[in-house]
Amino acid sequence: MKRIKLINRIFYCIFLLGFLLFMASGFIFSTVDEVTPADKRTSVIVKPEDTRYIGNDTIEYYVKIRAGAGNNNALAFVSRHQEVEVYAGGRLIYYIKAHSSIYGTTTGTNYTIVNIPPYTTDITVRQGQVFWLNATCLPENADNKLVTWESRDENVCKVESDGKVTATGAGTTSIICTNVDTGLTAYCIVTVTQPVTGITLNSDYQELWVGAKYAIIPSIEPIDAENKKVTYLSSDTSVATVDENGVVTALKGGNCVIEVTTDECHLTAACTIVVKEYVSTITLSENNKFMNVGATGKLIATVGTDTATNKNIVWSSSDNSICSVDQEGNLSAESVGNAVITATAADGSGVTDSCIIRVVNPVTGIEVVPDSLRLFVGDSQKLGVNVYPDNATIKDVVWKSANESIAVVDEDGEVFAISSGKVKITATSQDGNNIKGICWVYVTPRVNISSLRINSKEIYMLTGRTRQLSVIVRPAVNNDSYEWYSSDTGIVTVDGNGVITTVGPGEAEVYVISDGAGVESSCIVHSLAISRSNITLEQYDRYTLDVIGTDSKITWRSSNPRVCTVSSSGEVIGRKAGIATITAVVNNKTLSCTVRVTSIR
C-alpha cells in the first residue's frame, strides 16, 4: 500500500512539473531528440518510439521518446541510484536528485513519464529586481509538501528558503525547487539582464559639407548592458538624414540635431550637425556693359544657392586703370578700353561670373543721309550715316524699321520698300548711349506704263550728229521707268535719257522698253555718210561717189560743172583744172565731197 501511495505521489509531482513548465513557457520546440546525462560523458540521440539503454557500475537509466497526441511528445526513463538531468534542445527539462539511501531511489520496470509541452519557460528580469517563485505539490493530501530552493549560479540569482529571488548579475541560471520527501523537482530558467544606465556619443558636434557622410557611434553604459539597441532621429531631414546604423548624410546647408535613444530606459544623447554648402552659381546682372569715360555704374551679383553657408562675393577688375570696382560691385570708368569685372564666391568653391566693361568716348549725334526718302513699292535704296564726334570710340550703328510691313532695312542701311505708307528708319549707336538718327521713308504704289511710243519711226542723220528722242507714255501719271537700247552701237548709241548719237554710217534700230509692263517702241536710225569727203582727179578721170546708210533716192549736184560733173548715179568726171563741190541730197540731208581736178600731165 505504501508503495502504491509513493507511486501516486511521483505521478502527481511529475504532472505538476509538466503543468508548471507549460505555464511558464516562452520558447517552442517541435521535437525533443537529445538526452544528456548529468556527467555529460554520454549523449544519446533518441527518435520517436525508440528506446535506448545507457549504463555502467554507477549509472543505469533508459530513455525513450513517445509520440504523443497532437504535437506533444513524452520522454520516458527509468533510473536507479543516480541523479539524472534531462536536456532537450540544449535546455534542462527534468531533474531527479539521487538520495543517499537506496530506499530513496526510483525503482521498478515502469517508465517514468515526463510530458514535454510545445512551449518551455524563460523568465527575464533586470539586475537588482526581486521576485517570488511559488511551488505547488500534488496531490493536495500529500503528507510532506516541504520544498527546498537552490540557484545553480548565485552570481546571477540568489534564492531564499521562501522562494524569494534576487537578480544579482547579468546572465542565465536555473532556480530548482525540490520536494524534501520525494526528491521530485521543478525548475525555472531565469535570465538577468544588465539595465542601461547611460549613453554617450563619439561626438556632440560635427561640421559636414554637402554630400559628406559621418558615422555617429553610441557608447552604452554599462559596457555589459544586455540591450544596447538604439534608434536615430534627425530633427530636419532636409538638412541631413541618418540611417539605422547611425550614418549621417549631409543634404543641404543648415543645422540639425541627430538624437540617439536607447530602446531600454529611453535614454538620449544628441549630436549637432552643421552642414556647410558651397555656392553653386553666381549670376551677374549684366555680362556686357558700355560705359562712358568718367561714368559710374553698379553690377548686382545673385548667388544661386539659398542655403549656401557663405554667400559673400569678392570683386576684382582685370584693369583698374580702365574700370575699377569696389567690394559692393560699384563701377568707375577711368579711360577708354576694355576691362573684365569678376565676381568670385568667397567660400573657396571657385564659382565665378564676369562682365566685360567697354569704356568709350561716347557718340553725341547721328545724322542719317538723306533724312527723308521716297520709294516706290519694290524699290530699294541705301542710307548713309554720319556719327559725331569724329573721335567717338564706337561708330557702328544698328538699323531698325518702325514698321517692317511698309519697309525693312538691313544691317548695312539699305531700305526695301514693301507696301505704301510712311515709316521711320532709325540708326542707333552701338556704344550703349542710345543716340539715334532717323530717316522718314515714304512708299507709294507703283503704276506701270500701259503704252509708249517714240515720237519718230524713222530718222535720217549725218554720221557724228546727236539728237534727243522723246517718248509718249500712257498713262501720263506713272512711276514706272524705262530703258533705251540700240541694235548696233557701232552705228548709233543711245543714253538713258533717249539721246542718240550716230557714230558710224549705216542703219540701226533704237528701242525703249518699260521696266514694269515690258512695253516697248522702236525707231530706225539712218546714219548717213558720203563714201569720200574729198577726191583728186586728173582731167577726164572718173570716180563714183555713194551715200552710205540709205537706199533712198539720192540727188547729186556739182557746184561747178566746168570743173567736174556728176551723174545721177554719183559718177564724177573731171573737166578742167579747178575745185568744185559735189553734193548729195537724201531725205533733205545734204552730204558733200570736195573734188580737185588737175590738168593732164
C-alpha positions in Angstrom: 0.0 0.0 0.0 2.8 2.4 0.9 4.4 1.5 -2.5 1.2 2.4 -4.3 1.0 5.8 -2.5 4.6 6.5 -3.4 4.0 5.8 -7.0 0.9 8.1 -6.9 2.9 10.9 -5.4 5.5 10.6 -8.0 2.9 10.6 -10.8 1.3 13.8 -9.3 4.6 15.6 -8.9 5.6 14.8 -12.5 2.2 16.1 -13.6 2.7 19.3 -11.6 6.1 19.7 -13.1 4.7 19.5 -16.6 2.0 21.9 -15.7 4.5 24.5 -14.3 6.6 24.2 -17.4 3.6 24.8 -19.6 2.6 27.9 -17.7 6.0 29.4 -17.7 6.7 28.6 -21.3 8.2 31.1 -23.8 10.0 29.0 -26.5 8.6 26.4 -28.9 10.2 23.1 -29.5 8.6 20.8 -32.2 10.9 17.9 -31.5 12.9 16.7 -28.5 15.7 14.5 -29.8 18.7 14.8 -27.4 19.0 13.4 -23.9 22.2 14.0 -21.9 23.2 12.5 -18.6 24.4 14.8 -15.7 28.0 14.0 -16.0 28.0 15.0 -19.8 30.0 11.9 -20.6 27.4 10.3 -22.8 24.7 11.6 -25.1 22.1 9.6 -26.8 20.0 10.6 -29.9 16.5 9.3 -29.4 13.9 9.0 -32.2 10.2 8.7 -31.6 9.3 5.2 -30.3 13.0 4.4 -29.9 14.3 3.2 -26.6 17.9 3.4 -25.6 19.9 2.0 -22.6 22.9 3.6 -21.1 24.6 2.1 -18.0 27.7 1.2 -16.1 28.5 0.4 -12.5 27.1 3.7 -11.2 24.7 4.8 -13.9 21.7 3.0 -15.1 18.8 4.5 -17.0 16.6 4.1 -20.0 15.3 6.9 -22.2 12.6 6.9 -24.8 10.6 9.5 -26.9 7.0 8.6 -27.2 4.8 10.3 -29.8 2.0 11.9 -28.0 -1.3 13.3 -29.1 -1.1 16.3 -31.4 2.3 17.9 -31.4 3.2 16.8 -27.9 6.0 14.4 -27.2 6.7 12.5 -24.0 10.1 11.5 -22.5 10.1 8.2 -20.6 13.0 6.9 -18.4 14.0 4.5 -15.6 16.7 5.4 -13.2 18.4 3.7 -10.2 21.0 5.0 -7.7 21.8 8.1 -9.8 21.0 11.8 -10.1 19.5 12.4 -13.5 19.3 15.6 -15.6 17.3 15.5 -18.8 18.2 18.1 -21.5 16.2 18.8 -24.6 17.2 21.4 -27.3 20.1 22.4 -25.0 17.8 23.1 -22.1 17.3 21.3 -18.8 13.7 20.0 -18.9 13.8 17.5 -16.0 15.9 16.7 -12.9 15.8 13.8 -10.4 18.2 14.1 -7.4 19.7 10.9 -6.1 19.2 10.0 -2.5 21.9 8.9 -0.1 20.0 5.8 0.7 18.9 3.1 -1.7 15.4 3.4 -0.3 15.0 6.8 -1.9 15.8 5.8 -5.5 13.3 5.2 -8.2 12.8 1.6 -8.9 10.6 -0.7 -10.9 10.1 -1.7 -14.5 7.6 1.0 -15.3 8.7 4.1 -17.2 8.7 7.5 -15.5 6.8 9.8 -17.9 7.6 13.4 -18.4 5.3 15.3 -20.8 7.1 17.9 -22.9 4.7 20.6 -23.9 5.1 22.6 -27.1 6.3 25.6 -25.0 9.1 25.9 -22.4 9.6 28.8 -20.0 12.1 31.6 -19.5 11.8 34.4 -17.0 13.7 37.6 -17.9 14.3 40.2 -15.2 16.7 43.2 -14.7 19.6 43.2 -12.4 18.5 44.1 -8.9 15.0 43.0 -9.4 13.3 40.9 -6.7 10.5 38.4 -7.3 9.0 35.3 -5.7 8.5 31.8 -7.0 5.8 29.5 -5.6 5.8 25.7 -5.7 2.7 23.5 -5.6 3.0 19.9 -4.5 0.5 17.4 -5.7 -1.6 15.7 -4.6 -3.3 18.1 -2.3 -3.3 15.5 0.5 0.4 14.8 0.3 2.0 14.2 3.8 5.1 16.3 3.2 4.9 19.4 0.9 8.1 20.9 2.2 10.5 22.0 -0.6 14.0 23.5 -0.8 15.2 26.1 -3.2 18.5 26.2 -5.0 20.2 28.5 -7.5 22.6 27.0 -9.9 24.6 30.3 -10.1 24.3 32.8 -7.3 26.3 35.3 -9.3 23.2 35.6 -11.4 20.4 34.9 -9.0 20.1 34.2 -5.2 17.1 32.4 -3.9 15.9 32.3 -0.3 14.1 29.5 1.5 10.7 31.1 0.9 11.3 31.3 -2.9 12.3 35.0 -2.9 14.7 35.5 -5.8 17.1 38.4 -6.2 18.7 39.1 -9.5 22.3 39.8 -8.6 24.1 39.9 -12.0 23.7 39.6 -15.7 23.5 36.0 -17.0 21.2 32.9 -17.1 20.7 30.3 -14.4 18.2 27.8 -13.1 16.2 28.0 -9.9 15.4 24.5 -8.7 12.7 23.6 -6.3 12.9 20.1 -4.7 10.4 18.2 -2.6 12.3 17.0 0.5 10.3 13.9 0.8 10.3 12.5 -2.8 13.2 14.4 -4.3 10.9 15.5 -7.2 12.0 18.8 -8.7 10.7 21.7 -10.7 12.8 24.4 -12.2 12.6 27.9 -13.7 15.2 29.3 -16.1 15.9 33.0 -15.1 17.7 35.4 -17.4 19.0 38.5 -15.8 19.8 41.5 -18.0 22.0 44.4 -17.2 20.0 47.6 -17.4 21.2 50.6 -19.5 22.3 53.4 -17.3 23.7 55.9 -19.7 24.6 56.7 -23.4 27.3 58.9 -24.9 28.3 59.6 -28.5 31.6 59.8 -30.2 30.9 63.5 -30.9 28.3 66.0 -29.9 29.1 68.5 -32.7 30.1 67.9 -36.3 30.6 70.1 -39.4 30.0 68.4 -42.8 30.0 69.6 -46.4 27.0 68.8 -48.5 27.3 65.2 -49.7 29.6 64.1 -46.9 28.8 61.2 -44.5 29.6 60.8 -40.9 29.0 57.8 -38.5 27.6 58.5 -35.1 28.8 55.8 -32.7 27.0 55.5 -29.4 28.6 54.1 -26.2 26.1 52.3 -23.9 26.8 52.2 -20.1 27.5 49.8 -18.5 29.6 48.0 -21.1 27.9 44.7 -20.2 24.3 46.0 -20.7 22.2 43.4 -22.2 20.2 45.6 -24.6 22.3 48.0 -26.5 19.9 48.8 -29.3 19.3 52.4 -30.1 17.3 54.5 -32.6 18.4 57.5 -34.5 16.3 60.6 -35.4 17.1 63.7 -37.4 15.4 67.0 -36.4 15.5 68.2 -40.1 15.7 65.6 -42.7 16.0 68.2 -45.4 19.4 69.2 -43.9 20.7 65.8 -43.0 19.4 62.2 -42.7 20.5 59.4 -40.5 20.1 55.7 -41.2 19.5 52.8 -38.8 23.3 52.4 -38.4 23.9 56.0 -37.4 25.4 57.1 -40.7 24.6 60.8 -41.3 24.3 62.1 -44.9 24.6 65.9 -45.3 22.0 67.2 -47.9 21.9 71.0 -47.8 23.3 73.9 -45.8 21.9 74.4 -42.4 21.7 72.9 -38.8 20.0 69.9 -37.4 20.2 67.6 -34.3 20.7 63.9 -34.5 19.1 62.3 -31.4 20.1 58.8 -30.3 17.7 57.0 -28.0 18.2 53.6 -26.2 15.5 51.0 -26.6 15.8 50.3 -22.9 15.1 53.1 -20.5 14.8 55.6 -23.4 17.9 57.5 -22.5 19.0 60.0 -25.1 22.1 61.7 -26.4 22.4 64.2 -29.2 24.9 65.4 -31.8 24.5 68.8 -33.5 25.2 68.6 -37.3 26.2 71.8 -39.1 26.0 71.3 -42.9 28.2 73.6 -44.9 27.3 74.2 -48.5 29.3 75.8 -51.3 27.9 78.4 -53.6 26.7 76.6 -56.7 26.3 79.6 -59.1 26.8 83.3 -59.4 24.8 85.4 -61.9 25.7 89.0 -62.6 23.0 91.5 -63.7 25.0 92.2 -66.9 27.7 90.3 -68.8 28.4 93.1 -71.3 28.3 96.8 -70.5 29.2 100.1 -72.2 30.3 103.0 -70.0 31.4 106.5 -71.0 34.7 107.8 -69.7 34.1 109.2 -66.2 30.8 107.4 -65.7 29.8 105.2 -62.7 27.6 102.2 -62.5 26.9 99.1 -60.5 26.7 95.3 -61.0 24.4 93.1 -59.0 25.6 89.5 -58.1 23.0 86.9 -57.4 24.0 83.7 -55.5 22.2 80.7 -56.9 22.2 78.6 -53.6 19.9 79.9 -50.9 21.3 77.5 -48.3 25.0 78.3 -49.1 27.0 78.7 -45.9 29.0 81.7 -47.1 27.3 84.0 -49.7 29.9 86.7 -49.7 31.3 87.9 -53.0 34.8 89.1 -53.9 35.0 91.7 -56.7 38.0 92.3 -59.0 38.9 94.1 -62.2 41.3 92.9 -64.9 42.5 96.5 -65.4 41.7 99.2 -62.8 43.2 101.9 -65.0 40.2 101.3 -67.4 37.5 100.4 -64.9 37.7 99.9 -61.2 35.2 98.1 -58.9 34.8 98.1 -55.1 33.5 95.3 -52.9 29.9 96.4 -53.3 30.1 96.0 -57.1 30.2 99.7 -57.8 32.0 100.6 -61.1 34.0 103.6 -62.1 35.1 104.1 -65.8 38.5 105.6 -65.9 39.8 105.5 -69.5 38.9 104.1 -73.0 39.4 100.4 -73.2 38.0 97.0 -72.1 38.2 95.5 -68.6 36.7 92.3 -67.2 34.9 92.6 -63.9 34.8 89.3 -62.0 32.6 88.3 -59.0 34.1 85.3 -57.1 32.4 83.3 -54.3 34.3 83.8 -51.1 33.7 80.3 -49.8 36.6 78.8 -51.8 34.3 77.0 -54.2 35.9 78.7 -57.2 32.4 79.7 -58.6 32.6 83.0 -60.7 30.8 85.1 -63.1 32.1 88.1 -65.1 31.1 91.1 -67.1 33.1 92.8 -69.9 33.1 96.6 -69.4 33.7 98.7 -72.6 34.7 102.2 -71.7 34.2 104.6 -74.7 34.2 108.1 -75.9 30.5 108.5 -76.3 28.6 109.2 -79.5 26.8 112.5 -79.2 25.0 112.7 -82.5 23.9 110.6 -85.5 22.8 112.0 -88.9 21.1 109.8 -91.5 21.6 110.8 -95.1 19.1 111.5 -96.6 16.8 112.3 -93.7 13.8 111.6 -95.9 13.3 109.2 -98.8 10.6 108.4 -101.4 10.4 105.0 -102.8 8.0 103.0 -105.0 6.8 99.6 -103.8 9.6 97.1 -104.7 12.3 99.8 -104.9 15.3 99.9 -102.6 18.0 102.5 -101.6 20.9 102.5 -99.3 21.1 105.1 -96.5 24.3 106.8 -95.2 25.1 107.8 -91.7 27.4 110.4 -90.1 28.5 109.8 -86.5 29.6 112.6 -84.2 32.1 113.4 -82.7 34.9 112.2 -85.0 36.8 110.7 -82.1 33.8 108.6 -80.9 35.1 105.1 -79.9 32.4 103.1 -81.5 30.8 104.5 -84.6 28.8 101.4 -85.5 25.0 101.8 -85.6 22.1 99.4 -85.6 19.4 100.0 -88.2 15.7 99.4 -87.4 12.4 99.9 -89.2 9.5 101.1 -87.1 7.1 99.1 -89.4 8.5 96.3 -91.4 5.2 95.8 -93.3 6.0 99.1 -95.1 9.8 99.0 -95.4 12.6 96.9 -94.0 16.2 97.9 -93.5 19.3 95.6 -93.5 22.4 95.8 -91.3 24.1 98.0 -94.0 21.3 100.6 -94.1 19.7 99.5 -97.3 15.9 100.2 -97.3 13.5 97.9 -99.2 10.0 99.3 -99.9 7.3 96.7 -99.2 4.0 98.5 -99.3 2.6 102.0 -99.4 2.8 104.1 -96.3 5.1 106.2 -94.1 7.8 104.6 -91.9 10.6 105.8 -89.6 14.0 104.2 -90.2 16.3 104.6 -87.1 20.1 104.3 -86.8 21.1 103.8 -83.1 24.7 104.0 -81.7 26.2 100.7 -80.5 28.3 102.2 -77.7 25.4 101.9 -75.3 24.5 105.6 -75.2 21.3 105.1 -77.3 22.0 108.0 -79.6 19.7 107.9 -82.6 19.3 109.3 -86.1 16.2 109.0 -88.3 15.0 108.9 -91.9 11.4 109.1 -92.9 10.6 106.8 -95.8 7.5 107.4 -97.9 6.5 104.4 -100.0 3.9 104.9 -102.9 2.4 102.2 -105.0 3.9 101.6 -108.5 1.8 102.5 -111.6 3.1 100.7 -114.7 3.2 102.1 -118.3 0.5 100.6 -120.4 1.8 102.0 -123.7 4.7 104.1 -125.0 5.8 105.4 -128.4 8.9 107.2 -129.7 8.0 110.4 -131.5 9.7 109.3 -134.7 9.6 106.0 -136.5 12.5 106.7 -138.9 15.3 109.2 -138.7 18.0 110.2 -141.1 21.1 111.7 -139.5 24.5 112.5 -140.7 27.2 110.5 -139.1 28.6 112.2 -135.9 25.4 114.0 -135.1 23.2 113.8 -131.9 19.5 114.0 -131.4 17.1 113.8 -128.5 14.3 111.3 -128.8 11.1 111.8 -126.9 8.6 109.2 -125.7 4.9 109.5 -125.4 3.6 107.3 -122.5 0.2 106.2 -121.2 -0.9 106.7 -118.5 0.8 110.0 -118.2 1.0 109.7 -114.4 3.0 106.6 -113.5 6.1 105.6 -111.5 7.4 103.1 -114.0 10.8 103.5 -115.6 12.0 102.6 -119.0 15.4 101.9 -120.6 16.9 102.7 -124.1 18.8 100.2 -126.2 20.5 100.3 -129.7 20.6 97.3 -132.0 24.1 98.3 -133.2 26.1 100.6 -131.1 28.7 100.8 -133.8 26.3 102.9 -135.8 24.0 104.5 -133.2 24.3 104.9 -129.4 21.6 106.0 -127.0 21.9 107.1 -123.4 19.4 106.7 -120.5 17.6 109.8 -121.5 17.0 108.9 -125.1 19.8 111.0 -126.6 21.1 109.2 -129.7 24.5 109.7 -131.4 25.4 108.4 -134.9 28.9 107.1 -134.6 29.2 105.3 -138.0 27.5 105.1 -141.2 24.7 102.5 -141.5 21.3 101.7 -140.3 20.3 100.7 -136.7 17.2 100.4 -134.6 16.8 102.2 -131.3 14.4 100.7 -128.6 12.7 102.0 -125.5 11.3 99.4 -123.0 9.3 99.9 -119.8 10.6 98.0 -116.7 7.2 97.3 -115.2 5.0 96.1 -118.0 7.6 95.4 -120.6 6.0 97.7 -123.2 8.4 98.8 -126.0 8.7 101.0 -129.0 11.4 101.5 -131.6 12.8 103.9 -134.2 15.0 103.2 -137.3 18.0 105.5 -137.4 19.9 106.0 -140.7 23.4 107.3 -140.1 24.3 108.9 -143.4 27.9 109.4 -144.8 29.3 110.0 -148.2 31.8 107.5 -149.4 34.5 110.2 -149.9 34.7 113.6 -148.4 37.3 114.8 -150.9 39.0 113.4 -154.0 41.6 114.5 -156.6 41.1 113.7 -160.3 43.1 114.4 -163.4 41.3 116.0 -166.3 38.8 113.5 -167.8 39.3 110.9 -164.9 36.2 109.3 -163.4 35.1 108.4 -159.8 31.8 107.2 -158.4 30.6 108.5 -155.1 28.0 106.8 -152.8 25.9 107.7 -149.8 26.1 105.0 -147.0 23.2 104.4 -144.7 20.2 104.6 -147.0 18.6 103.0 -150.0 16.6 106.1 -150.7 16.9 108.2 -153.9 19.9 110.5 -154.0 20.1 113.8 -155.8 23.6 114.7 -157.0 24.8 118.2 -157.9 28.2 119.8 -158.9 28.9 123.3 -157.7 31.0 124.0 -161.0 30.2 121.7 -163.9 33.0 123.3 -165.9 35.5 121.8 -163.4 33.6 118.5 -162.8 30.3 117.0 -163.5 28.3 114.3 -161.6 25.7 111.9 -162.9 22.5 110.8 -161.2 24.4 107.7 -160.1 27.1 109.7 -158.4 29.8 109.3 -161.2 32.1 112.3 -161.1 34.1 113.3 -164.3 36.9 115.8 -164.2 36.6 118.5 -166.9 39.3 121.1 -166.3 41.7 122.0 -163.6 40.0 123.6 -160.6 38.0 122.8 -157.5 34.3 122.0 -157.2 31.9 120.6 -154.6 29.7 117.6 -155.3 26.6 117.4 -153.1 24.2 114.5 -152.4 20.8 115.2 -151.1 18.9 112.4 -149.3 15.7 112.9 -147.4 16.6 116.6 -147.0 20.0 115.7 -145.7 22.9 117.1 -147.7 26.3 115.5 -147.9 29.3 116.9 -149.8 32.6 115.9 -151.3 35.3 118.3 -152.4 36.8 117.5 -155.9 40.2 118.8 -157.1 40.8 118.4 -160.8 44.3 118.7 -162.2 45.5 119.1 -165.8 46.6 116.2 -167.8 50.4 115.8 -167.4 
